[in-house]
């Protein structure tokens, strides 16, 4: 038996339970995954292999534990652990040994024919088996056999490798240099497939590689996790002319996670999607001998950051696309940030991507180029074959932001397609200019970040998942900045070349104050990008642009100075720190923009510069100004100057569609420094900010003043989390009339404010009366405070739809009332501009006590109010039966029913549930990017 280091456990995070909120609500996400010391040949130019010697590693006198073969496996003579042909109960492939498949290995029994959702045709029950694979594990298929792994419906694979310890599937001979030496990896699911009968409940699709039945009707079905997984040398010919793909996905749903995947050297396709809705980020497909990426039978998922590097010995396409099956629904996935390096053997077709058999597809931000030593006279990017596919051009078959470099000759960019209609003005026939990191250095590769909601609006057939796809400002799979060479360090060495990862440096315009720390200047007067890889420090106020000065008639500043148009771009993963104990803050002035483009896996974080994110009032905050309406701007005027929050200068104007940029996956923590006695600023202050601004996936944590405050304006917010702020969590005034959807408020037990504090203030030229939908409030506050949770005052209206209000079980204040309405001007709005619709009332601590709905001076329409326990689950979803509505909200009908309502029907989603998170658990949108422990 070989001796190797036993696996150590590291924390990655797993969903834990959230206790019932009225009786003690708190939520913790703990994801635990094991790690391992096993290595693999990596693309970071480090040649390390799993050598597996009999001697234990010298650890300075500590004896390494012996790692035994798991009980469900059989130890072979060479020490490998042989997997059984069937795995019928939960099993873990522990690190420290290698595993061998000598034939097909089937996990679960869901590939049998189903007669019901949980019953097979032979009467046996559907199994729910989880196969867990620890980081660093090697799983070998016996060379020269059809060894393959099948994960059946109802079961899961949890293959959670890491960058330093990927999980590798390959044949059991030496090296990773062959093709067709073993089978491959097959995942089944209950996801949609266009051969499943319309309106059915049970579906049985005969699947790839004679692997049994798959398919169903659950678009969010979960077949597990593949993360940092390499599949190499597969595609064994199991019958004449019949091989399988490196990875086959049959009816796999969007609940499945696939990130950082490589398929190398398969003799058939690299990856193929048979129906389903599964998404993929960070995919590498190299040297596969047929198609690199193939889909059919109604696949409608999303793929982002995809690299295809074809084999000079292959005969397939970079992408081969069809619908096949039936026409019940088309294959029309969304792809973004794709880099293709085309290559194939000499006697083959001249094109690189092939749409056929009625397939659509949306390709955004794509680079297509040809290997310099390609022997085939490749001349065309796209082939569209057949009338059914050609009919989709411009509707369900669309190219957007495309670098066309589709021929091998110097200066020859080839042709775009064999059909008209694909050149929509965003096609650039230019040299791709790929660098060593496979990033395009063509000037055309830098673009405006994609607005996925706008894409879906502009292209009615598009079903891009705006919650999954990152909004990034570049064409191709890798950022031209070189700050995130995501494929380096885990892919098979040599398959993508040798990356050149430059040491991150402080950008011009900043000052390096210590290694890796760049101080921002007090004024940013020209475009600046804060690149990832270093931290940024503010030691006082940092002002972007000059639009906070007083603007004169005609639009210029005093003396005729023009208003600057400055863009501050912040890359994903950047941390911007305010000097602890100072009023460090960032102001984006009118006319300028912030483009803070975080991602779920790499949010942008603003905090103080001390350790951790667990204090309050340590620095200032984030302030955005705009030209949008404010009720102190004179009616009928052209220029407006409103003296703004935090002594930040002037803001406001008359353009409701004004844009101050983008905040996406942004966390603001520990702010609210007291810059004058009794005077702090909010975590995020929005003064006259317009709805051309995008704010999506934001968290404000632990601010000593309000979490977020809207001073007039029309800006919208989706996916907002406001936690442990010491004054109000959400505040608006001065005529704010935007839209907020998917909002979670979790108050601090040490705070004294309200979950929502709402007024009009300013003037009565127009009221504050925003629209909110899908809100979850977990109320809490310190003991000597008011007994209400939301406070309307000073003439504020507001429309709350699909709202859950509950109280933390540990709360020590006698909270008893959901809503307080203060003053005759606010009271007069009840039922017209102050409305609640679909409301779960759980506004007191104590079993069976749901509190009162409102203060005694007002009477709300209680037709859609349910005084029931909120029953929050682990995802902050309400499990109360009342949280599931009979039909989705109809925003046009709502505006018709409430004459004062100004809900944006183009912005707000039509949800059919109460609360910020869907009760079906399909979209825990806050998980994975908010600060750990805050929810």
N, C-alpha and C positions, 0 to 999 in steps of 0.2 A: 504494500500500500504506500503510495507516495505521501510525503509530508510537505505541506505548504502552509502558509499563513492562513489562519481561519479568517472568515469575513468579519469585519467590524461594521457596526451599524452607524449610519449617519442620518441626521434628520433632513428629510426633504419636504415633509408635510403629508397628512391623510385626513380625510374628513372625520372629525369627532362630533360628539353630540351637543346639541343646543337644548338646554333644559327649558321646560315650559315657561314662557316669559313672565306671566303674572305671578308665578310662584318661585321665581328665581332664575331669570333668563340670563344666560351668557353663552357665547359661542366660541368654540376653539377649533381651529383646523390644525391637525397634526398629521403630517404625511411622513411616514417612516419607510425608508427603503434601505436595504443593505448595500454595502460596498465591498470591494475586494482588492487584493493586491495583484491579481493577474494582469498581465500586459498583452498588447497586441502590436503588430507592425503598423505604425501610424504615419500619417502624412505630414507630421511636423518634423520629418527628417530624423526621427529618433527610431532606430531599429531595435525594438524590444519584443521578444517572443515568449510564448508560454512554453518554457522548456521542461518543466515538470521533472525535477531530479528527485532521487530518493532521500537526499540529505536535507534536513531542515535548514531554513535560513538562519544565519547567525544574528541573533538580536541582542547581543551583549550579555549573554548568560541566561536569557529567558528561553525556555524550551517552547518551540512552536507547537500548538495543538495539532494532533493528527486529524485531518479531515476525512471522514469515512464516506463511502457511497451512501446516499440516502436509502432508507429501508425499502422503498418501492422499486429501486434499481438493482441491477446485478453487476458485481464487479468482474470485469474481464481480466485476462491474464496480464495485460499490460497496465492494469490499474484504472482504466477508463470505466465509467459507470454506464452500463447499457440500459437504455430506457425501454420500458415494456411497450407492447403494441397498443395497449389501451391504458389511459389514466382516468380513473373513475372517481377519485376523491382528491381533495386539495393536495398539492405537492409543491415542493420547493427545490429547485436546482441550486444548491448552495455553492458558493465560490470555493476554490481550493482544489477541485477535481475537474476533470473533463468528462463530457457526456457523449455517448455514441448512440446513434440511431442505425439499426441494421435493416429497417424497413419502415413502413408507415407507422407513425405514432399518433394516435387519435385521443384528443382530450375531450371528455364528455361524450354524450350520445346524441346530441342534437342534429347530427347529420342523418339520423334515421328519419323515415317518413312520419310526419306529425299528423294526428287527426284532431288535435286540440292544442291550445296554447301551451299546455304542460304535459301532454300525453302522446306517446308514440303509437304507431299502428299496432304494435304487438302488445299494447296495454301497459307497457312500462312507463315510469315517470321520467320526464325530462330532467337530466342531471345539470347541476350548476357547479362546475368544477373550475377552480382557479389554479393555473400553473404559474408559479412565480419563479423568475430567473434573476439571480443576483448579478450585480455589476461584475464585469470581468470574466464571466463564464464563457467557455467555448463549447458549442454544441456541434458535434461532427456527424455528418451523414457518411455511412460506409461507402467508400469509393466504388463506383461501378454498380450501385444499386439505386432503386427508386426510394431510398430513405427520404421521408418527408414528415413534416409536423402539421397536423390539422387541428385547429381550434374550432370546435363545433358550436352551433347556436346554443345560447344559454350559458356557455362557459367563457372563460377569459384567460388571456395570457397577460401577465404583468412582468414584462421584460423591461426593467428600468435600469439600463446602463448609465454610465456617466462619461463625460468627455475623456477622463483619464483611464476609465475602465469600461470600454464599450463591450456589449455582448456580441459575439461573433458566431454565425452559422456558416460552416464550410464543410468540404469533404475532409476525410481523415488522412489524406496523404500530406506530404511535406509542402509548405508554402501555400500561397494563395495565387495560383497562376493558371489554373485550368478552367474548363467550362464543361458543363454537362456531366459532372462527376457524381452528383447525387440529385435528389429531388428539389425541394424548396419548402417554402413556408406558406400555408393556406389558412386564411381566417374566414370563418362563416359568421353571419349575423342575421338578425331579424329586420334589417333595414329594407326599404322598398326596392323592388326590382320590377321592370316593366313586363315581365312574364307572369307576375302575380295578378290574379283576377281582380278587376276593379271592384271595390266594395267588399272584398273577402276578409276573412279573419285569420285563416291559416293558409300558408303558401309553402310549396315544396318545389324548389328549382334544382334540377339535376346539375351538379356543380363541376367546376374545373378539376381535371386530374382524377376523375372517377372518385371524388372525395365525398360523395353523398349529397344530401339535400341541404339547401339554405334558403334564405329570403324570408320576408315578412312584411309588416306594415308599420314598423316603429322607426321613424327617421332618426330618433335619438338613441337607438340601441347602442349598447356598450360591449365591445368585444375585448376591452382591456387597454393595455398600454404597450407601445413599442417606442422606446426612447433610447437613443444612442445604440442602435442595432445595425450590424453589418451582415448582409446575406451574400455569400460569394460562392462561385463555382458550380451553381446549380443548373437544373434543366435536363436531368437525365432522361434519355429517350425510353419511356416505359412501354411504348408500343411503336411499331413502325411509323415514323413521321410525327410522333406525338410526344412532346415534352411539356413540362409545366414552367410557369414563370418563377422568377426569384421570389416574389411575393404576390400571391393571388388573394383578392379581397372580394368575397361574394356576399352581396347584401349586407355589407358592414355599415353600421350606423355612425352618426356624428358624435355619439357619446364616447367613441373610441378615440384615444390619443395616439397620434403618430408624429414624432418629432425626431430629427436627426437620424435619418435612415439612409443607408447606402446599399444598393444592389450592384455588385461587381461581377462581371464575367459570366452572366447566365447564358445558356445556349438558346433559350427562348426569350420572351420579353423580360425586361427588368421588373416592372410592376404592372399589374392589370387590375382594373376596377370593373367588376361585374355588377352593375347597378349600385345601389347603396348611396350613402350621403357622407361617408367618412372624409375627414379633412386631413391634410398633411402639411406640415411646415418643415423646412430644411431637409430636402430630399436630394440625394446624389445618385445618379444612375450612369454607370461607367462600363464601357466595353462589353455591353450586352449584344448578343449576336442577332437578335431579331429586334423588335421595337423596344425602345427604352421605356416609354410610358404608353400604355394602351388603356382605353376605356370603351365600354359598350353597355348595352342593356339598361340604359336609363340612369347612368351615373350622374349625380348632381352635387358633388362635394366642392371643396375649395382647396386649392394648392398654392402655397406661397414659398418663395425662396427655393427654387428648383434648378439644379444643374444637371444637364445632360451632356455627356462626352461620349460620342459614339465610337465603336470599334472600327478600324480600317478593314477588318475581316468580316463585318456583319452585313446583313442584307435588308434590314428593316429600316423603319423611320424613327426619327427622334420622338415624334408623337404620332400614334396611329389611333384614329378616333372614329367610332361609329355608334349607332344606336342599336342595331340588330334587335333580337328579341321581338318585341312588338312596338307599335307606335303609341301605346298607352301614355307614355311620357318619354321625352327625348333625353339623350345624354347631352347635357349642356352645363358642364362645370365651369367654375371661375378659377382662373390662374393669374397670379401676379408675381412679378420679379422672377423671371425665368431667364436662364442663360443656356443657350444651345451651341455646342461645338460639333458641327455635323461632320460625319465621316462614314464611309461605307466602301465595300469592295467594288471593283471597277465596273462590272457588268450589272448595274442596278439602275433604279429610277433616278431622275435628276432632281427630285424634290426632297424636302426635309421634314415637313409635316403633312399629314394626309387626313383630311376630313372625308368620310364616306358613309354610306348606309344611313343617311339621315341624322348624322351627329352635328350638334352645335358645339359651342364652347366660347368662352370669353377670355382672351389673352390680353392682359394688361402688363405694361412695363417689361417688355420682352426684348432680349438681344438674340439674334440668330446670326451665327457666323460659321465659317468652314475651316476645318483643320488645314494648316498650311501644306501638309504633305498628302492631302486627300487625293486618291487616284481616280475617283469618279468625277465626271464633268458635271458636278452639282451646279445648277443654275437658277433654281427656284425655291423660294421659301415654302410656299403653301400650295398644295394641290387639293382642289375640292372636286370630288368625284360623285357624279350622279345627280339627277334632278332634285332628289329629296334633300340632299345636303346643300346644293346650290341655292335652293329656295330659302335657306336660312340666313344667307349672307346679309349682314346689316341689321338683322333682328336678333337671332340666337347664335349667330356666328360672327364674332366681332373681334377686331384687333384694335388696341388702343395703346399709344405710346410704344413704338416698335422701332428697333434699330435693325435695318435690313442690310445684311452683309453676306449675301447668300450665294457667293461664287468664290472659287479659289484664286482666280487671277488677280494680279495687282491692279487696283483701281476698279475692279469689276464687282458690283454689288448684287448682280443677278436681278431677277424679276421677283415681284412680290407674290403673285398668284396667277393661276390660269383662268381666273374669273375677275370680272369687274366688281366694284362695290366694297372692297376691303380697305382701300386707301381712303381714310376719312380725314386726312389732314394731319394725322399724328404719326405718320410713317416717315422715318428718316433713313434714306438710302445713303449711309455713310459708313466709313471704316469703324468697326466695332472697337478696335484698340483695347483688347483685353490685356490687363497686366498680369503679373505672376499670381495674383490673388483671384483671378478670373473676374475682376471688376472692370466694367467698361470705363475708359478714360475719355471717351468721346464727349465733347461739350454737350451734345444732345442728350446724354444720359442723366443730366440733372434736370429734374422736372418739378412741377408743383405736386405736393403730396396728394395722393388719391383720396377723394371724398367718396366713400363707398355708398353712403346713402344717396348722394347725388348721382352716382353711376346707376344705381337701381331705378332712380326716378327717370333718368335720361334714356335708359334702355329697358323698356318694359319687360322684356324676356329675361333680364338679368336677375339672378337670385343670389348675388354675392352676400356672404355672411359678414356684415359690418362689425359684428362682435368678435369674429375670428381673425379677419384680415387686418394686418397692420397698414397704417397710412404712412407711407415712406416716400421721400422725394427723389427717387432715383429709378432708372431703368436697369434691369438685370438682377441677378440673384445676390450680388454682393455690393455693398455700398462703395462708391468710388473713393470715399474718404479713407478706406483701409482700416477703419477702427473696429470692424467686426468681421473678421475672416472666419466665419462660423464653421467652415468645413475643415479647418486646420486642426490637427491634433487627435482626430479619432477615425478618419477615413483611412483606407488601406494605402500604405505608402506608395507613392509614384503614380497613383491612378489619376490624380489631379495636378501633378507637378509639385513644386516646392514653393510654399507661400513666402512672401516677403512682408513680414509684419513689422512695421516701423514702430519704434518706441514712441508712444503718444507724447506730444509736446504741447506747451501752452500756445494757443492761437495768437496770431498777431493782434495787438490791441489789448492783451492782458499782460500781467506781470507775474513771473514765477517767483513766489515768495519762499517756497521750499520745494523739495523734490515732489513732483506730482501735484502741486497745489498752485493754481493760477488765480491771482486777484483780479477782479473785475474793476474797470475804471468807474469813476463817479458818473461820467456821461458817455454814452455810446451813440456816436453821431453817424456811423456808417454800418452797413450790414456786417454782422458778426455771427460766426458759428461756434458754439461750445461743443467741441468734439469729445467723444467718449474716451475713456482711458486716463483722464486726470480729473481732479476735483476743482471746483471753483469757489472762491471766497468773496463775500461782500463784507466790507468793513464799515459801510455806511450806506446811504441811499445811492442806488444805481438807477439812472434815468435813461431810458431808451427813446431817442428822438427829442423833439422840442415842442411838441404839440400841447404841453401843459402850460405853456405861456399864454398870455391873453391874445386872442386872435381878433384882428381888426376886420371891419367891413371889407369885403374883397377876398378874404381868406388868408391874408398874410399876417405875420407877427408885426409888432411895433417896429417901425423903421423900414418896413418892406421885406424883412427877412422871410423867406418861404418856410412853410411847415415841412419839416423833414419827413421822409418816408423811409424809415429804417426797419430792417427785419432782424430780429434776434432769433436765430435757430438753435435749438438745443437737441442734441442727438439722444437717442434712447440710452437709458442706463446712467446718464449724467447725474451727479449730485451737486447741487448748488447750496452752499452753506453760508448762513449769516453769522458774523462774528458774535459769539455769545456775550450777552450783556450789553448789546448795542442796538440801535434802531436801524440795523441793516435791513433794507427792503428794496424790492425791484418794482419800478414803475414803467409800464408801457404806455406812452403818451399817444394822444390822438394823431392819426396819420401813420403811425408805426405799428408793427406787429410783433408778436411772439409766436414762433412756430415750435412749440414744445411737443415733440413727436415721440413720446415713450411708447413702449409695447407692453403687453401683459407680462412677458418674461423679463423685461428690462424697463421698469417704470422710471420716470424722472422724479427725483426727490429733492425738495427744498426743506432745509432744516437748519438748526444751529450747528456750530462746528465742534461741540463737545461729543462725547461718546453716547451712542444710543439715540432713541427718539421718544424718551419717556418723560420729558418735562414740558413746561408751558412758559410763555413769555420770555423766551431766551433771545429772540431776535424779532424783527418786524413782521413782514409778510409780503404778499404779492398783490399789486394794484394794477388793474387794467383800466385805461380810459378809452372812450370812443366818441363818435359823432352822433350817437343815437339819441332819440328824444328823452327829455327830462322835463318834469312838469314845472320847473322854475325857468325854463327857456321861454322867452316871450312868444306868444302866439303870433304866427305869421312872420316870424323873423327869419334871417338867413345865417346869422352868426350868434353863437351862444357860448357863454363862459360861466360855468358853474364851479364855484370854489369847492374843492373836492376833499374827500376823506384823507386823514393823515397828513394834512398840510402838503398835499401832493400836487397842487396847482389846479389848473382849469381843465374842465372836460365838458362834454355835452354837445348837442347839435340837433339836426333835423333829419338824419338818414337812418331809418329803422333797420336797413339791411347792411349797415356799416360793418366792417370786419376788423377786429383787433388781433386776428390770428387764430391759433389752435392751442388748446390744452388737451392733450390726450394721454391717458395713463400718467397722470401727474399727482404726486403726493406732496402736500404742504403740512409740515409738522412743527410743533413747539414754538409757534410764533406768538405775536401779540405783546411785544415789549412795550412797557409804559414809557412813552417818549415825552410825556408831560404829566403832571400829577392827575391821576384819574383818567388818563387818556391813552388808550391802546388802539391798535388797528386790528382788523380782522385777518384771518388766515388768507382769504381771497376777497378783495374788494373790487366790485365791478361798477364803474361810474359811467353812465351813458354808453354802455357797450351794446353793439347791435347784433342782430341775429345772423349776420354773415360770419360771425365768430363761431368756431366749433369748440364746445366744451363737452368732453365725453370721457368717462372713467377718471374721475378725480376723487381724491380723499383729502379732507382737512382733519388733522388729528391734533388734539391737545393744544388748541389755541387759547390764550388767556382772555381774549375777547370773543366775538362771534366767529363761527366757522367760516361762513360765506355771507356776504351782504351785497344786495343789488340796489344801487342808487339809480332809479329810473332805468331806461334802456329796454331792450327787447331780446337780449341774449337768451338762448336756450341751453339747457343742461340735461344730458342723459347720463345715467350710471354715476350717481354722486353718493359718496359715503362721508358722513360727518360724525366723528367719534370723539368723545371725551373733551369737548370744548367747554370752557368755563363760563361763557355767557350763552347767548342764543346759538343754536346750531345753524339755523337758516333764518336770515333776516332780509326783509325788503322794505323799500319806501320810495317816495318821490316819483311815483308813477310807473313802477316796474310792471311790464306786461308781457313777459316771456313765457316759456313753457318748460316745465321740469318733469322728467319721467325716470322711473327706477331710482328712487332716492331712499337711502337707509340713514336714519338718525339713531345713534346710540349715545345717550347723554352720560355725562360724568356724575358720579355721586358727590363730587366736590364742587359742582357748578351751581350757579344761581339763576341761570337764564331759562328760556323756554326752548322747546324743540323747534318751534317756529314762532318768530316775533314779527308782526306784520302791521305796517301802517302806510299811509299815503304821504303825510307831512308835506314839506315843500309848499305847493299850492294845490288848489282843486281844479286846475286846468284839465287834468285827466287823472283818474284814480290808479292806484296800484291794484291790479286784478289779474295776476298771472293764472295760468292753468297748470295744475299738477296731476299726475297720474302715477299709480303704482308706487305708493309711499309706505314704508314700514318705519314706525317710531317705537323705540324702546326707551321709555321715559325714566329719568332718574334726576335727582338734584339733592343738594345739601338740606339738612333738616329745617332750619327756620326760613322757609320760602313759600311761595304761592302754591296753591293746590291744583293749578291747572297746567296743561301741557302745551297748548297752542293759544296764542294771544293775538286777536285782531283788535287794532285800535287806530285812532287818528284817521278814520275814514278809509281804511283798507278793505278791499274786497279780496276775492280769490276763489278759485274753483278747485276743490279737492275731489278727485275721482279715484276709486279703487285703493282705499287707504286702510291700513291696519295701525291702530294705536294701542299699545300695551305698556306695562310698567315692569321694570326690573324687579325681580323677587326680593332682592337685597335692599331695595329703596327704603329709606328711613323717614322720608317726608310723607305726610298723609295725602298723597296725590289721590284725588277723587273725581276730577273733572277733565274731560277731553279738551273742551274749547271754552275760552273766555272771550267775550265780545265787550269791549269797553268804549263807552261814549256813544252819543246819539248818532253821530255821523257814520260810525261803523254799524250800529244796530239797524240803521235804516236800509242797509244793503242786504240783509239776510233774505235769501230766497231769490234775489235778483243778480247781484254781483258778488255775493258771499254765499256759496253753495257747497254742500257736501253730497256726494253721490257714490254709493257702494262703499260702505264704511263699516269696519269691524271695531266695535267699541269694547275695549278691555282696559279701562282707565283707572283701575284701583288695584292695590295689593290685597291678596287674600282670596282663597278659593271661593268661587261662586259670586264674587263681587266685581262687577264690571264698571262700577262708578256711574257717574251721570254724563250725559252727552255734552251739555253746555251750561253756562251760567244762566240763572233764572230769569234774566232780563230779556232773553231771546228764545224763539222757538224755531228750530230747524225742521224741515220736512224729514221725517224719520222713515219714510217708505222703504228706503234702501239701507237703513242702519240696522246692524245685527249686534245686539249686546250679548256677546258670547266670548268664551276664552279664545285668545288669539292662536294658541297651540302652535307656537313657532317651532319649526324643525331645525335641524343642524345647519341648514343653508340660509336661515332667516326667511324661510317660506312658511306661510300660514297653512297648517294642515286642518284648519276648521273647514267643515263641509261648505260653509257659507262663502269661503274664499274662491270657490269655483263658480263662475257665472254661467248663465244659460247661453249667453251670446257675447261676442266681442263688442267693445265699445264702438259706436258709430259716431265719429267726431262731427260729421256734418249734421247728423240728427241732434247732437248735443248743442251745437251752435244754434240750431233752429229752436230747440226747446228752451234755451236760456238766452234771451235776447242780448244780455250783457256779455256773454261768453265770446272770447276771441281765440279759442283753441286753434292751433295751427294744424290743420288736417293733413298737411304734407309732411309734418315733422313727427307727430305723435303716432306711436304704434297702436293698433286696435287690439288690445289685450282682452282676454276673457277670464282674468283672475284678479283678486284683491291682494295687494301687497307688492313689494319691490321685486320679489323673486317668484318665478313660476312654481306653483305647488307640485308640479310633476317632477321637479328636480332636474329638468333638462338643461337649465342654464344658470348655474351658480356663478353669475358674472363677476362677482366681487372676489372670488377665490383666486389666489395665486399672485396678486399684485398689491393688495392692501398691506399695510404694515402688520407683521405677525402679532397676534394676540389682541389686536384692536377690535376684531369681531370674533 
